[in-house]
Amino acid sequence: MTVDLTPRAALALRMTGLLLRPRPTRRADGVSDVVEWLGAMQAQDLASGLWSLGVRLPALSEADVRAALERREALRTWPMRGTVASSITRVTGRVAATGTLPVEVLMKSPPASIA
């Protein structure tokens, strides 16, 4: 099946999928909503990770986003170089499945600091 999209329509779909434009059904309410929707986010640099969350959550302040991370609504971890993830077992399982590190090694390693 062929789908014809104008460049404008394709961009609108991409921005909606990235939560950079309101979704027709609802908008993400918190950090966990954003990370759950995306599956994981690159956050090797904490400042850019905070910005990426903040731009998708305009009602929250930086302090609100930091507080959500402190409450572990999302985890900043090391298997994928500083990725923020909603489910650490899902991420570590996928990384381990690629042969990067055994799950046992990942789960025994200390968590990365988010500060």
Buried (B, 14 or more C-beta within 10 A) or exposed (E): EEEEEEEEEEEEEEEEEBBEBEEEEEBBEBBBBBBBBBEBBBBEEBEEBBBBBBEBBEEBEEEBBBEBBEEEBBBBBBBBEBBBBBBBEEBBBBBBEEEEBEBEEBEEEEEEEBE
